[in-house]
Amino acid sequence: MAKRITVDPITRIEGHLRIDCQVDDGKVTNAWSSGQMWRGIEIILKDRDPRDAWIYTQRICGVCTTVHAIASVRAVENALKMEIPLNAQFIRNMIIAAHGIHDHIVHFYHLSALDWVDIVSALSASPSKAARIAGTLSPWPNNSTKHLKAVQDRLKGFVGTGQLGIFANGYWGHPAMKLPPEVNLIAAAHYLEAFEYQRQINKIVGILGSKTPHIQNLAVGGVSNPINPDDQSALNMERLYYIKTLMDNIKNFVLNVFVTDVCAVAAFYKDWFNYGAGVKNYLSVPDFPIDTKGTQFMTPGGYIPNGDISKFQQIKSFDDDFFRKNVKESIKHSWYKGDWTRHPWEEETVPNYTDFQENGKYSWVKSPSFNNKPAQVGPLANVLAMYAAGHEPTKKYLNFAISKIKGIAGVDVPLSALHSTLGRHAARAVRALVLCDTLEENYNMLIENIAKGDLDTFNKPEFPNGIQKGFGFHEAPRGVLSHWVVIEDGKINNYQAVVPSTWNAGPRNQDDAMGPYEASLMGNPIAQEEKPLEVLRTIHSFDPCLSCAIHLHDNKKKELVRVSAMK
């Protein structure tokens, strides 16, 4: 007998997401993804100075802050056909690499690990046995009996007081939980350690960006960081050497803890390589430009139709015609006025709430398409694109992760297995290692360029009369982010942000094809309908961040808050 499950809101994400599932005989047979708030940034930006857009768009979210700033300045620079000084490119690259590593660590440990790790089970573990298991996985020094015993005692303290804090409301003892107590203890220890390492990598964002979240150093035309190796008030060698120390610490954690833990979870839950594929049209974009024009990149990107990497089509520049022409959004099933599918430059943002209509409009999130089809974005799309493009670091780290999973589980993991819930986690860990290398390479290029006597960080933008159109993209931690701007006589006439969680969380499109969240749930097992842990596993594997896709509404039309924005 079919049963309807509604999870509202999905927890451990930014923003409000509702997932409805139809379950038949213990499997999901239909699904709806509904964003429950409205994003109005497009209206806020109309008629403003394009040079200020990045400051506003950062406030779309308190998690994905840096990414919107980067995409925004790139959009305006694209409209003005600007070149960016090399130092500015390297500094931006270091910020987005550090932010990406930080985001990936936070996602696995603090937003999704508890879908797989049973904290209560860790209380019955043998710390000495856990230490022996951990020692076979990596040389991490804190995998000692003493440290693991201290973590277990700390967990028992939480339970003893009845105040579970961050571990409250978990599906502890759920039949879908399979990790042995000792592996749960190891994971719990690393969960707590991850707080320190995500703090350390975020220091790099703060040093270079002057603040985090919401960096302050960007400008249309470059960055505002003054470079002077001998000046304490500028970006100098002391700060740069400190960044190097932080980079080394973080890579050690990512390699010996983060990647190892993802591989261990994947090995124990290897059946989850069979669930969660959904949409297999993958979209990613190149990033980390190393020239002034945005035509040479450290990490490639492109489009893969139907999961076939032999048909990979590369996106080659910040002005790529293939990308520009093929991005569209539909509002057929979204709470906006009308029923259209348009290019971002031609869109309008007119909210029109009609309540949840299963066969009509049921989400504030729009439905993006690439080449007129839904596309999945995120680390899996990015890793597959880099692999298809022959990117050596990606190939090396992906082979390393697959080999590690095979060594623990004793089974082969073909490339096709990555089209899954666990594949998204594995790809995110691989991408974190790629970002560690990319961060270090940009650091070295910045040092070398400064040594040559080049201290430039900014080119002044000039706004001609008339209309200019531009777009800026960025391979953000959750996937392809693009901002689209129409400038008229030096002011913003239209602004649209097509964000990763819009791509993945979107409802059915103009052809009624499911969005990636919805499609990924089809066939997922459900052990207990009243505790749909498996729904969380698959949705969390995308790392949802709904603030980027939506913002605020009140269906009773009451005024909740009034904001006075500066003009």
C-alpha positions in Angstrom: 0.0 0.0 0.0 1.4 3.4 -1.0 2.1 5.9 1.8 3.0 9.6 1.6 6.0 10.8 3.7 6.6 14.5 4.2 9.9 15.7 5.7 9.6 19.4 6.5 12.0 20.9 7.1 15.0 18.8 6.1 17.5 19.5 8.9 21.3 20.1 8.9 21.1 22.4 5.9 21.0 26.2 5.4 17.4 27.3 4.5 14.1 25.5 4.4 13.6 22.4 2.2 10.5 20.2 2.1 10.7 16.7 0.6 7.6 14.7 -0.1 7.9 11.0 -1.1 5.5 8.3 -2.1 6.6 4.9 -0.7 5.5 1.6 -2.0 6.7 -1.7 -0.5 9.7 0.0 1.2 10.9 2.0 -1.8 10.4 5.5 -3.0 8.2 5.6 -6.1 7.6 9.4 -6.5 9.1 12.5 -5.0 8.7 16.3 -4.8 11.3 18.9 -3.8 9.9 22.1 -2.5 11.8 25.2 -1.4 9.8 26.9 1.2 11.1 30.5 1.1 11.4 33.1 -1.6 14.7 34.7 -2.7 14.3 38.4 -3.6 17.8 39.5 -4.2 17.1 40.2 -7.9 14.5 42.9 -6.9 16.9 44.4 -4.3 19.6 44.9 -6.9 17.6 46.6 -9.6 18.9 50.2 -10.4 21.9 49.8 -8.1 25.6 50.4 -9.0 27.0 47.2 -10.5 30.2 47.6 -8.5 28.2 47.1 -5.3 26.3 44.0 -6.4 28.9 41.5 -4.9 28.4 43.0 -1.5 24.6 42.4 -1.6 24.8 39.0 -3.2 27.1 37.7 -0.5 24.2 38.1 1.9 22.1 35.6 0.0 23.6 33.1 2.4 25.7 32.9 5.6 27.5 29.7 4.4 28.1 30.3 0.6 29.3 33.8 1.1 32.5 34.0 -0.8 31.1 32.2 -3.8 28.5 34.8 -4.6 31.0 37.6 -4.3 33.3 35.9 -6.8 30.5 35.1 -9.3 29.1 38.7 -9.0 32.4 40.5 -9.7 33.1 38.1 -12.6 29.6 38.9 -14.1 30.2 42.6 -14.1 33.8 42.2 -15.4 32.5 40.0 -18.2 29.9 42.6 -19.2 32.7 45.3 -19.3 35.2 42.9 -21.0 37.8 43.5 -18.3 41.2 41.9 -17.6 42.2 41.1 -14.1 45.8 41.5 -12.6 47.5 38.2 -12.0 48.0 38.9 -8.3 44.2 39.5 -8.0 43.5 36.1 -9.7 45.9 34.3 -7.4 44.5 35.9 -4.2 40.9 35.2 -5.3 41.9 31.6 -6.2 43.4 31.1 -2.7 40.3 32.4 -1.1 37.9 30.2 -3.0 40.1 27.1 -2.6 40.3 27.6 1.2 36.6 28.3 1.4 35.9 25.1 -0.7 38.1 22.9 1.6 36.4 24.4 4.7 32.9 23.8 3.2 33.7 20.2 2.2 35.0 19.4 5.7 31.9 21.0 7.4 29.5 19.2 5.0 30.8 15.7 5.6 31.4 15.8 9.3 28.8 18.3 10.6 26.0 18.1 8.1 25.9 14.6 6.8 28.1 12.2 8.8 25.4 11.6 11.4 23.3 10.0 8.7 25.8 7.1 8.7 27.4 7.3 12.2 25.5 6.1 15.3 26.8 8.2 18.2 25.1 6.1 20.9 26.6 2.9 19.5 30.1 4.5 20.1 29.5 4.3 23.9 29.8 0.5 23.8 33.0 0.5 21.7 36.4 -0.8 22.9 38.8 2.2 22.6 41.8 -0.2 22.2 40.1 -2.1 19.4 39.0 1.2 17.8 42.7 2.4 17.9 43.9 -0.8 16.2 41.2 -0.4 13.4 42.1 3.2 12.9 45.8 2.4 12.7 45.2 0.2 9.7 43.4 3.0 7.9 45.8 5.9 8.4 48.8 7.2 10.4 46.8 10.0 12.1 48.4 10.6 15.5 45.1 11.1 17.4 43.9 7.6 16.5 45.4 6.4 19.8 43.6 4.4 22.6 44.1 7.3 25.0 42.5 9.8 22.7 39.6 7.6 21.7 39.0 6.7 25.3 38.8 10.5 26.2 36.3 11.0 23.4 34.2 8.1 24.6 34.2 9.5 28.1 33.2 12.9 26.7 30.3 11.3 24.9 29.2 9.5 28.0 29.2 12.8 29.8 26.8 14.2 27.3 24.5 11.2 27.7 24.8 11.2 31.5 23.6 14.8 31.8 20.8 14.2 29.3 22.1 17.1 27.3 23.1 15.6 24.0 23.6 19.1 22.4 24.9 18.7 18.8 24.1 14.9 19.0 20.4 15.3 19.9 17.6 14.2 17.7 19.6 11.6 15.7 18.1 8.4 14.4 20.2 6.3 16.8 19.7 2.6 16.7 18.0 2.9 13.3 18.1 -0.5 11.4 19.9 1.2 8.5 22.9 2.1 10.7 25.6 -0.5 10.0 28.9 0.7 11.4 30.5 -1.3 14.2 30.7 0.5 17.6 34.5 1.0 17.2 34.1 2.6 13.8 31.4 4.8 15.2 33.8 5.9 17.9 36.5 6.7 15.4 34.1 8.8 13.4 32.8 10.6 16.5 36.4 11.5 17.4 37.1 12.9 14.0 33.7 14.7 14.0 35.0 16.7 17.0 38.5 17.2 15.6 37.0 18.6 12.4 35.8 21.7 14.2 39.4 22.7 14.7 40.5 22.1 11.2 37.6 23.8 9.5 38.5 26.8 11.7 42.1 26.7 10.6 41.4 26.6 6.9 38.8 29.4 7.4 41.6 31.6 8.8 43.1 31.8 5.3 39.8 33.2 4.0 39.9 35.7 6.9 43.5 36.7 6.3 43.1 37.3 2.6 39.5 38.5 2.6 39.8 40.7 5.7 36.7 39.0 7.2 34.7 35.7 7.1 32.0 35.1 6.5 31.3 37.9 3.9 34.8 38.8 2.7 35.6 42.5 2.2 38.5 42.6 -0.2 36.8 42.1 -3.6 36.3 44.8 -6.2 35.1 44.8 -9.8 38.5 44.8 -11.5 40.5 42.8 -8.9 41.0 42.9 -5.1 41.7 45.6 -2.6 44.6 43.8 -0.9 47.7 46.1 -1.0 50.9 44.0 -1.4 54.0 45.1 0.3 56.4 42.4 1.6 57.8 44.7 4.3 54.7 46.6 5.4 52.7 45.3 8.5 49.5 47.0 7.2 49.6 45.2 3.8 49.7 41.6 2.6 53.3 40.8 3.6 55.6 37.8 4.0 54.7 37.2 7.6 51.1 36.7 6.7 52.0 34.6 3.7 54.2 32.3 5.7 51.5 31.8 8.3 49.1 30.8 5.4 51.7 28.2 4.4 51.6 26.7 7.8 47.8 26.5 7.8 47.8 24.9 4.4 50.2 22.1 5.4 48.1 21.3 8.6 44.9 21.1 6.6 46.2 18.9 3.8 47.4 16.4 6.5 43.9 16.3 8.0 42.1 16.0 4.6 44.4 13.2 3.4 44.6 11.1 6.6 41.3 11.8 8.2 38.6 13.2 5.9 39.3 11.1 2.8 39.9 8.0 5.0 36.7 8.4 6.9 34.7 8.8 3.7 36.3 5.7 2.2 35.5 3.7 5.4 31.9 4.8 5.4 31.6 3.9 1.8 33.1 0.5 2.4 30.7 -0.4 5.2 27.7 0.9 3.3 28.8 -0.3 -0.2 25.2 -1.1 -1.1 24.6 2.7 -1.2 26.6 2.8 -4.4 23.4 1.4 -5.9 21.1 4.2 -4.8 20.7 7.9 -5.5 21.9 8.4 -9.0 19.0 10.4 -10.4 19.8 12.9 -13.1 23.1 11.9 -14.8 23.5 15.0 -17.0 26.4 16.6 -15.2 27.4 20.3 -15.5 30.5 21.9 -14.1 32.6 24.9 -15.1 36.4 25.6 -15.2 37.9 27.6 -12.4 41.1 29.0 -10.9 42.1 31.3 -13.8 45.8 31.8 -14.2 45.8 34.5 -16.9 44.3 38.0 -16.9 41.6 37.2 -19.5 40.0 34.1 -17.9 40.9 31.6 -20.7 43.4 29.4 -18.8 42.3 27.4 -15.8 43.8 25.0 -13.3 40.7 22.9 -13.0 38.6 22.0 -16.1 34.8 21.9 -16.4 32.1 21.0 -18.9 29.0 19.0 -19.7 28.5 15.3 -19.6 25.2 14.0 -21.0 23.6 10.9 -19.4 26.7 10.0 -17.4 28.8 9.2 -20.6 32.2 10.8 -20.0 33.2 9.9 -23.6 30.8 12.6 -24.7 32.2 15.3 -22.4 32.1 18.8 -23.9 34.5 21.2 -22.3 33.7 24.8 -21.2 36.8 26.8 -22.1 36.6 30.4 -21.0 34.7 33.0 -18.9 33.1 34.0 -22.1 32.2 30.5 -23.3 29.4 30.5 -25.9 28.3 27.0 -25.1 27.6 27.9 -21.5 26.1 31.3 -22.3 23.5 29.9 -24.7 22.4 26.8 -22.9 21.4 28.0 -19.4 17.6 28.6 -19.0 15.2 28.5 -16.1 11.5 27.4 -16.0 8.8 28.5 -13.6 6.1 26.0 -14.7 6.1 24.4 -11.2 7.5 27.4 -9.2 5.6 30.1 -7.3 6.2 32.9 -9.8 3.7 34.7 -12.1 3.4 33.0 -15.5 4.6 29.8 -17.1 7.8 30.5 -19.1 11.2 29.1 -19.8 13.8 31.8 -20.3 17.4 32.7 -20.5 18.5 34.4 -17.3 19.0 37.8 -19.1 15.4 37.6 -20.1 13.9 36.6 -16.8 11.6 38.5 -14.4 11.1 37.9 -10.7 7.4 38.3 -9.9 6.3 36.1 -6.9 2.9 34.4 -7.0 2.3 32.0 -4.2 -0.5 29.4 -4.7 0.1 26.8 -2.0 1.5 23.3 -2.6 0.0 21.9 -5.8 1.3 18.4 -6.5 0.7 18.7 -10.2 1.0 22.4 -10.4 3.2 24.9 -8.7 4.9 23.7 -5.5 8.2 25.4 -4.9 9.9 28.8 -4.7 12.9 27.3 -6.4 13.0 27.7 -10.2 13.9 24.8 -12.5 17.2 25.4 -14.4 18.1 23.4 -17.5 21.2 23.0 -19.6 20.7 22.1 -23.3 16.9 22.0 -22.3 17.4 19.2 -19.8 17.9 19.0 -16.0 21.5 18.8 -14.9 23.1 17.7 -11.7 25.8 20.0 -10.3 28.3 19.6 -7.5 31.6 17.8 -6.6 30.5 14.7 -8.5 29.9 16.6 -11.7 33.1 18.5 -11.2 35.3 15.4 -10.5 33.8 13.5 -13.4 34.4 16.5 -15.7 38.0 16.8 -14.5 38.5 13.1 -14.9 37.1 13.2 -18.5 39.4 16.1 -19.3 42.5 14.2 -18.1 43.2 16.3 -15.1 46.1 14.5 -13.4 45.5 15.4 -9.8 41.9 14.3 -10.0 42.8 11.0 -11.6 45.5 10.4 -9.0 43.2 11.2 -6.0 40.2 9.4 -7.4 42.2 6.3 -8.0 43.6 6.6 -4.4 40.1 6.8 -3.0 38.7 3.9 -5.0 41.7 1.8 -4.1 41.2 2.6 -0.4 37.5 1.7 -0.5 38.4 -1.6 -2.3 41.0 -2.3 0.3 38.5 -1.9 3.2 35.4 -3.5 1.5 37.2 -6.1 -0.6 35.1 -5.3 -3.6 35.8 -3.4 -6.9 34.3 0.1 -7.2 33.9 0.9 -10.9 33.7 4.5 -12.1 30.0 3.9 -12.8 29.5 3.4 -9.0 30.1 7.1 -8.5 26.6 7.8 -9.9 25.1 7.4 -6.5 24.6 8.8 -3.0 28.0 7.6 -1.8 29.6 8.7 -5.1 28.8 12.3 -4.2 30.5 11.9 -0.9 33.6 10.2 -2.5 33.8 13.0 -5.1 33.6 15.7 -2.5 36.6 14.1 -0.6 38.6 13.8 -3.8 37.8 17.4 -4.7 39.0 18.5 -1.2 42.4 17.0 -2.0 42.5 18.7 -5.4 41.7 22.0 -3.7 44.5 21.5 -1.3 47.0 21.2 -4.2 45.3 24.1 -6.0 45.6 26.3 -3.0 49.3 25.5 -2.6 50.0 26.1 -6.3 48.3 29.5 -6.2 50.3 30.4 -3.1 53.5 29.6 -4.9 52.5 31.5 -8.1 51.6 34.5 -5.9 55.0 34.5 -4.2 56.8 34.1 -7.5 54.9 36.9 -9.1 55.6 39.3 -6.2 59.3 38.3 -6.4 59.3 39.6 -10.0 58.3 43.0 -8.7 54.6 42.8 -9.8 52.5 44.3 -7.0 49.3 45.2 -9.0 46.0 44.0 -7.7 43.3 46.2 -9.4 42.2 47.6 -12.8 39.6 50.4 -12.6 36.3 49.6 -14.3 34.8 52.0 -16.8 31.0 52.0 -17.5 30.0 53.2 -21.0 26.5 54.4 -21.9 24.0 52.0 -23.3 23.4 48.3 -22.4 26.0 45.7 -21.5 25.2 42.1 -20.6 27.5 39.8 -18.7 27.7 36.5 -16.8 30.1 35.2 -14.3 30.5 31.6 -13.2 32.3 29.8 -10.4 32.6 26.1 -9.5 31.4 26.6 -5.9 31.5 23.8 -3.3 28.0 22.8 -4.1 28.4 23.1 -7.9 28.0 25.5 -10.8 27.1 29.1 -9.6 26.4 31.7 -12.2 25.3 35.3 -11.9 23.8 37.2 -14.9 23.6 40.9 -15.2 22.1 43.5 -17.6 23.6 46.9 -17.1 22.0 50.0 -18.6 23.7 53.4 -18.4 25.8 52.3 -15.5 23.0 50.8 -13.4 21.7 47.3 -13.0 18.6 46.7 -15.1 18.3 43.0 -14.5 20.1 40.6 -12.2 19.7 36.8 -11.9 21.6 34.2 -9.8 21.4 30.6 -11.0 22.8 28.7 -8.0 23.9 25.1 -7.3 20.9 24.3 -5.0 18.6 25.7 -7.7 20.0 23.3 -10.2 19.7 20.3 -7.8 16.6 21.3 -5.7 14.5 22.5 -8.6 11.0 21.1 -9.1 9.9 19.5 -12.3 10.8 21.5 -15.4 9.0 22.8 -18.4 8.7 19.2 -19.7 7.7 17.8 -16.3 11.1 16.1 -15.9 12.2 15.6 -12.3 14.9 17.8 -10.7 18.1 16.0 -9.4 16.9 15.8 -5.7 13.5 14.3 -6.8 15.1 11.9 -9.3 17.8 10.7 -6.9 15.2 9.5 -4.4 13.5 7.1 -6.9 14.1 3.5 -5.7 15.7 4.5 -2.4 14.9 2.0 0.3 12.9 3.1 3.4 13.3 0.8 6.4 11.0 2.8 8.7 8.4 5.2 7.2 8.2 7.2 10.5 12.0 7.6 10.5 13.0 8.2 6.9 16.7 8.3 7.5 17.4 7.1 3.9 15.8 10.2 2.5 18.2 12.3 4.5 21.1 10.3 3.3 20.5 11.0 -0.3 19.4 14.6 0.0 22.3 15.5 2.3 24.7 13.9 -0.2 24.1 16.9 -2.4 25.0 19.3 0.5 21.8 21.3 0.2 22.0 25.1 0.8 18.5 26.4 0.2 19.2 30.0 1.2 20.9 30.4 -2.2 17.9 29.2 -4.0 15.2 30.8 -1.9 14.5 33.4 0.7 11.3 34.5 2.6 7.5 34.5 2.4 4.5 34.4 4.7 1.4 32.9 3.2 -0.8 34.9 5.7 0.7 38.0 4.2 1.8 39.4 7.6 4.7 41.7 7.7 7.5 39.8 9.5 10.3 42.4 9.2 11.0 45.5 7.3 14.5 46.2 6.0 15.6 49.7 4.9 18.3 49.2 2.2 20.8 52.0 1.5 20.6 53.7 -1.9 
